[in-house]
Amino acid sequence: MELHTLYRLLFRHYGPQHWWPAESPYEMMVGAILTQNTAWANVKKAIANFGEKLTPAFVTEISDGELEEIIRPSGFFRQKAARLKTLTGWYARYRYDIETARAQGTDTLRMELLALKGVGRETADSILLYALQKPVFVIDAYTRRVFARLGFAVPSEYEVFRRFFEENLPRDPALYNEYHALIVRHAATVCRKRPDCADCPFAPSCPGARNDD
């Protein structure tokens, strides 16, 4: 199936996802760091611990120890606290103004983000897409799982797989946002490690579909 067809099937099955769930672009950036190697439920707990104080100024001003305690539910809290401080320092270059950051070129922003310690390609691309509204398709383990089961030759190289989506879809950040969110929803609820193919919109034509009858 073509990428457009897969998208339409997912959207018809699940509807709009309203992802990334955050009150501000900065909260989204923080979530991108906190979600590394943990479940989203743990991220929500850590975000909730900030209360009304989740701002770049607050994260900059508090001590490492205080920040670690706030984000402890997300796991790896010492590493993530350091990464949040580093990411916030990068955001300070743009005076904590998302529109100023968005005015920069995608390649420039991506290079800057990837230069930050603890920010890999998936995290950088999530920030680019969801916070900065750049046309960058996010590749994660869910995307690899779903498309491998659908019979696609999934390349091991992150950049090759990312370009596959970007070269076969319109350069539209809103589309990339919804498509990736739908993939996450599908992989988390249906196309799990042990898939529930009975509720899968792709089951009739998916070569990886299980038949437990």
Stockholm file with secondary structure:
# STOCKHOLM 1.0

chainA/1-213         MELHTLYRLLFRHYGPQHWWPAESPYEMMVGAILTQNTAWANVKKAIANFGEKLTPAFVTEISDGELEEIIRPSGFFRQKAARLKTLTGWYARYRYDIETARAQGTDTLRMELLALKGVGRETADSILLYALQKPVFVIDAYTRRVFARLGFAVPSEYEVFRRFFEENLPRDPALYNEYHALIVRHAATVCRKRPDCADCPFAPSCPGARNDD
#=GR chainA/1-213 SS CCHHHHHHHHHHHHCCCCCSCCSSHHHHHHHHHHTTTSCHHHHHHHHHHHTTCCSHHHHHHSCHHHHHHHTGGGSCHHHHHHHHHHHHHHHHTTTTCHHHHHTSCHHHHHHHHHTSTTCCHHHHHHIIIIITCCSCCCCCHHHHHHHHHTTCCCCSSHHHHHHHHHHHSCSCHHHHHHHHHHHHHHHHHTSSSSCCGGGCTTGGGCTTCCCCC
#=GC SS_cons         CCHHHHHHHHHHHHCCCCCSCCSSHHHHHHHHHHTTTSCHHHHHHHHHHHTTCCSHHHHHHSCHHHHHHHTGGGSCHHHHHHHHHHHHHHHHTTTTCHHHHHTSCHHHHHHHHHTSTTCCHHHHHHIIIIITCCSCCCCCHHHHHHHHHTTCCCCSSHHHHHHHHHHHSCSCHHHHHHHHHHHHHHHHHTSSSSCCGGGCTTGGGCTTCCCCC
//
